[in-house]
Structures are given as C-alpha cells and as structure tokens.
Amino acid sequence: MIMGLLENAAKRVLRDDLTLVREQYGELQANHEWLKETIAELQMQLEDEGWLPLSGYGLQQFNREALGKIAERSRVLYLKNPLIQRGANVKRLYVWGQGMSIQAKDTRINDVIQAFLDDRRNKIELTGHQGRMLKEIELQMDGNLFFVLFVNQSTGYVRLASIPFSEIMQIKCNPEDAKEPWLYLREWTKQGSSMGKWDIETSMPMKAYYRDWQYNPPLTARAVRVGDMELRDGLIYHVKVGAFSDWKFGCSEHYAAQDWVKAYKEFLEDWATLTRAYARFAWLSTGHKSKAEIAAVKGKMGTTLGMDASETNPPPAVGAMAIVGEGRNLQPIKTAGATVSAEDGRRLLLMVCATEGLPETFFGDVSVGTLATATSLDRPTELAMKDRQMLWQEIFMDLFNFVLLQAVKATSGPLRGVGTYRSDKRNGRLEEWVEWPEDVDSTIDIDFPPVVQATVKENVDAIVSGATLGGLPLAGTIPQKDVSRLILLALGADDIDMMLDELYPEDEEGGEEVEYTPEEEALTAAAREFRDGLDWLIEKHARSS
C-alpha cells in the first residue's frame, strides 16, 4: 500500500517536471524565433540604408547572395543608366575595338590554335569578335566568368562553353589552401519538353558539381558523384575581378559607382522638376484693380490651342505687340538665379568618373577636353586599358596551353609525337605538362594594336628603328617575319595571319614543296611583291633617319 502511494507520488512529480521542461523549451524556442526575426529585420534595415549584410563570411568577404544582388544591379544599370553603360562600353572598345593578332611560331602548333579559334561554337562563346565584346561586359558587370572546357578524349579537341554567374552558388577549395579551387556547385533550372512534345515546356531544378580545370586528382580518386550530387563532365576555368585574392568570387567592377550614379540621376531629376515648375508660369501681369479687369485680361490671354480640334482663341503670333493701359504691367517671369544649375551636380559626376577610371571627357563633356585628349590618354587611363588587355592575353594563353596539352595527350591528337606528354603525382594530385623538342618553337604571339593610336609614320619609324638599329639592312634584332607582322599591325591590316602565310609560304621556310594552281601562283607573286615593298619601305625609312 505504502509502496503504491510512493510510486504514484513519484509519477506525479515526474509529470510536473516534464510539463515544466516542455514549457521552458517552448519559451526558448519562441525566443529563438523572435531572435531570428529581429536579426532579419536588422539586415533589412542595413539594406535599406544602402549596405548589404555580410553574414556567412564574417567580415572577410561578401556572401554569395550579396554578390548576386550587386551583379544584378550592375546589369540593370548597364541597360538603363547612360553613365554605367558609357563607362563599360569605352573600356570594351579600347580593349577589343581593334581586335588582336594570334600567331604561333610553329606551323603545326598554329594549325591547332587556329582550329580552336575558328570553331563556330568557340567563336560564339569567346574567340569571335562579338563573343569577346560580350564577355568583357559580363566580366565588368558580374566580376566573374565561368568558362567550361569540354575535351574529346580521343582527338584532344577542346570546345568552349560558359555558365552564368547566377548559377554558380558555391566553390569548394583545398582544405589546406583556400586559394586552390577544386569543385564548383551549379544550381539551375533545366528546360525541356513533356513526353517528347516540344510545345509543352517543363522545368526541373538541377544541381551538379564541376571540377576546376587545374584540379586533376589521380584516377583512383576520381568519381562520378560528390555526395548525393552528380559530378559532370567539363572543366571550369574561373576568371574573377574586382575582389581580393582570398575571395572565392569576384565582385562587380561597377559596384563603387552604383550609389553615385543613383545620386546624380536623382539630382538631374530634381533639376528637371524645378525647371518644369518654373516654366509653368511664363508671364506676370500686374496693376489690375478689379475682378472684371482680371477676367478681361484672362479672356484675352487665354487660348484653347491643343485642348480640342476647334480653336476659338488662338495665341498671339510670334513677335506680337502687347498693349496695356496706364498702370498696367505685363512682363515675363524672371527665372535667372532662381533655379539650380545642372552644372552644380558636376561633383557627383566626377565621383562616377573616379570609380569608372575614365576622364570626364569620356562622359560627354567635351568642353573640358583639349586637342591632346583626341589623340592620347592620360597615363593612368592608358595603363588601365593595357592592364585589361594583359588580363585577356593571359586568359587566352592559359586556354591555348590547355588546348595544346590535350592535342599532345590524346591518342589521335594532332600534336601527338610532336611534343611529349609528361605527368607526375604531386601533393595528392596529377600534374600534367608538355615537353617540346628543341627544334619546335612553341611560342605563341598574342598582340593588341596600340591603345593610343599614333600616326602610321610614327609606328613604322619605331619598328624600322628597332629592326635596323639605325642601319640600312636588318640588324637581326627582330626576325624578318616579325618585322612584317608589326608593320602590318601598324598599317591596320585586317587578316594579318593570312597575309603572313602568303608572304612567307611553307616551302620558303624549308618545309615540303607546295604545288600551286595558276591563280595561287599569281596570288603568291603578288604577295612576294608586297613583301619586297615592305623591305623597300624599311630601307627607305632607315636612309631617311
């Protein structure tokens, strides 16, 4: 009996304790939800004040969501705001407006490079003029480019594609080196058809990983899945700008200008509003002593022009005379000094110029320019354009080295036997490279026309001076073919590579003899005459100097 009473009492105590614990847990959970809502509200307040929350990465870098918002705003501003669009287009034109010249020293290597450049899909993506121009704009707006390299393992042929920045959500790096990317997480929506009927569109959310182009684990460590997600074919070559070296993603190069273009836009809108307000009343009539006089003046000055099709009181003709009685006064409203000048916003415009890295003359104010600005650039702007050209030169050189590696590595690659494929396991991953024999010159020349366009005579004089060192014949400082190439660049030739092939055919360089048709013989003869003309031009400039 006593044991039963004790057991019932213990159960009641446990139930009461359990109820108390549940109540305390509910209070803690409610406090946690309230705390989350408060933090979310604070983040919204930061966004409303023009700041973006940095949660997820501490104070080191923007999180992926913030970078996406910055890129999205930059894209909208490029489409809508003249200042952002002008700044981005000027940089694009200076970098790619004159194209570039690509030529490998060895003809076999050059054939592989030119085939990669001439591929239709590659031209759309990057190697064509339009592709390069669009990629430059995307790099400025997003701060990131994600090229995908697809390799035919049998032939070694490489095809380019790209993934939008909006689809790359995460970059997984080497745990021991945060600057060495390994994997890229892509999230996108796949568009397709329902049961083979293309008129019925369906969408499916997708997730997959891609390997970095330099992350090459040993064969035993490779897999087709990462966790529960697919590891897709294609290697990603990531280009980032506008960020620090320890950031995983780049940041839009126009981020610093976003607030200032908005401020300048609002200033001009306010100025236009004031102008419209002052223009609402054009004339001031005074000296009226009664309502009848006011009504009479109103009737004479009123007009129905533009109100409907029937005009009963047309306005006075231009140059008409206004006749008023004694004590009356009719004069235009004076707005001089009463309105804010549009030039008062110049300091806001200069902030945009500073963030874009371009002088004020490039944004439409030619009044502050001089004759020198039409044929030259200030040194920082010139170096900024050359710096961007060097970035693209490095990007193309990386892609070319990858293409040549695959052409040597593949079982039926076009360069198999020309170079030697080498590999070595280092630091837990496979390192690959190509060894070229001594008789193979693997140099690839990537040249941009001068950023600052000097006169043709000045360019040719500089080339001749470097090639001859002031003497009549070539001094041996620059090979003759390279001299011709530089002069063609200075002359603004369109297809320099083709002209060089005609000027220096393979049979003159010790290769196999080539049989020409009569038409090709005539073309070759003309090309040789042109080459002789270049030689004569070099000698002429050397004599005049």
Secondary structure as UniProt FT lines:
FT   HELIX           2..48
FT   TURN            49..50
FT   TURN            55..56
FT   TURN            58..60
FT   HELIX           64..80
FT   HELIX           82..96
FT   TURN            97..98
FT   STRAND          101..104
FT   HELIX           107..118
FT   HELIX           120..122
FT   HELIX           123..127
FT   HELIX           129..142
FT   STRAND          144..151
FT   TURN            153..155
FT   STRAND          158..163
FT   HELIX           165..167
FT   STRAND          168..174
FT   TURN            175..176
FT   STRAND          177..194
FT   TURN            195..196
FT   STRAND          197..212
FT   TURN            213..214
FT   HELIX           219..221
FT   STRAND          225..226
FT   TURN            227..228
FT   STRAND          229..240
FT   TURN            245..246
FT   TURN            253..254
FT   HELIX           255..279
FT   STRAND          283..286
FT   HELIX           291..301
FT   TURN            305..307
FT   TURN            318..319
FT   TURN            326..327
FT   STRAND          329..332
FT   TURN            336..338
FT   HELIX           342..345
FT   HELIX           346..356
FT   HELIX           360..363
FT   HELIX           366..368
FT   HELIX           371..375
FT   HELIX           379..409
FT   TURN            411..412
FT   TURN            414..415
FT   TURN            417..418
FT   STRAND          419..426
FT   TURN            427..428
FT   STRAND          429..435
FT   TURN            438..439
FT   STRAND          444..447
FT   HELIX           456..468
FT   TURN            469..470
FT   HELIX           480..491
FT   HELIX           496..503
FT   HELIX           506..509
FT   HELIX           518..544
//
